């Protein structure tokens, strides 16, 4: 396998191609299936994941592929591509133009490449281990806010909002975009101070985690424990939740203290 930075352009091309598939279906969805309460899938999810998987397997034979809709491939490898073909399916199904394609490369359980593409605004967020993070080719970095305050924006999942999580009271201007990948990328670009979500999956966070870290941010479990690398037997590969706290780094310890107080 080539160095992650050498893989970036072809993977960005795959993400753009998948984005075109999503836009071809956009506003024309005929069938919505339910995987669980509030968890839906459309024919666009499946078509985009099929395309991404075929492209990755063709370009990078010998690597494992894990997709949200079709699970893990039979290939055993230290390198695993992790795909969310449509992060923000509920938005997409309602014709709300906030969703993205996310593709990550994990090497021995740790992200080394991440691409998040928003086909609505033609925004390509990218990051490679040691290669920095960019938005449409321009370097990005987290903001320099030092503490939680009334003007900072903080991303929360719908599940956090529905639960009226006490942590929300410490962040006056909470936002829920409906896409964990775009939440974390919003931290990477400095729009948000942070984002917290206990209900996400590996395919939601693997790509934007790489982008955030390369933009100078920090992502951990809500306890402060490292999110990566994942052991080979991690239940995350089977779709178990991957809770995260993502911040600009400067407010991370404060957020962890608040979450610990809430836990206690």
Protein Blocks (a to p, Z undefined) as FASTA:
>chain_A
ZZfklmmmmmmmmmmmmmmmmmmmgopafbdcdfbghiacdfklmmmmmmmmmmmmmmmg
hiacddfklopafbdcfbdcdddfbghfkmmmnopacdcddddddeehiafbdcdddfkl
opacdddehkapaeehiacdddfbfbdcfkbccdddfklmmnopaklmmmmbacdehpak
lmmmmmmnomambdcdfkbcfklmmmmmmmmmmnopacddfkopafbdcdfklcklnopa
cdddddehlmmmmmmmmmmmmmZZ
